[in-house]
Amino acid sequence: MSHIVTVQDAVTAFADFMEPTAAELDAIEQEMPAILADVDLLDAQITTLDRTPSELDARRIRRARRRALAARVALLNRTAGAMVPGGAA
């Protein structure tokens, strides 16, 4: 008869190494405006899934799409400026 044993020690043995580093947390913090804009866009799209979108719904989606694109452009501009040595773009 085979016994089933727990493998929790093997699974959680590397838990300390699985935490995000400070650099990864900083990257997430920089991307947060774009992430939140994408969430708003998804929210606007989800509200229209079960009905025909009204003009107000269409405007809400367009505004959310523009905000998401603007947030992505701002993120790209920040990261592009950070990657160029000397700050020249």
N, C-alpha and C positions, 0 to 999 in steps of 0.2 A: 504494500500500500504506500503510495506517495503522499507525503504531507505537503500541504500548501503553506508556505511561510511568507512572512512579510518581507518586502525588499525596501522598506522605507529608509533604512540607513544607506543603502546604495543609491536611492533616488535623491535624497536630500544631502548627500555627502558634499556636493559642490554648490550648495545653495548660496554661500557667500560670494562665489565667483559669478553667479548668475545675476547679481544685482547690476543695474546700469551704473556706468562710471559717471564721474562729474562732467566729462566732455559730452557724453550721450545725453545727460539731463539738460545741459546747456543747449544742445542742438534741438531738443524737443521744445525747450522754452522759446527758442528763436522761431520755430515753425508753428507755434501755437496760434498766432493770428490766422494763418492759412488753414490750419486744421479746423478752427472754429468757423471760418467762412465756409468751408466745405460742408460742415455739419449743418449750417443754416441753409445752404443750397439743397442738401438732401432732405431736410425738414420741409422745405417748400415743395419739393417734388413729391414727397411721400403724401402730403396732404391732398394732392390732386390724383392719386392713384385710383381711387374708387368713385370718381365723378368726373364729369366733363369740366375742364378748367374754365373758370370765368375770367373776365378781363382783369379783375383784381388779382386772381391767382397767377395769371400770365405776367402781370407787372411784378408781383412778388418774386417769381422765379427769375425774371430778367434782372431785377435788382440784386438778388442773391448771387446770380451768375457773375455779374459785374464785380461785386465785392470779392468773390472768390478769385476771379482773375486778377484783380488789383492786389490782393494779398499775395498771390503767387508771384506777381511781377516784383513787388516790394521785397519779397524773400529772395528772389533771384538776384536782384540788385544788391542786396546786403551781402549775400554769399559771394557774388562775383567781385565785389569791392574788397572783401576780406581775403580772397585767394590771390589777388594781384599783388606782387611784392612792391613795396613803396607806396601803395595806395593809388597808383595811377590806373585809370580804367581804360 
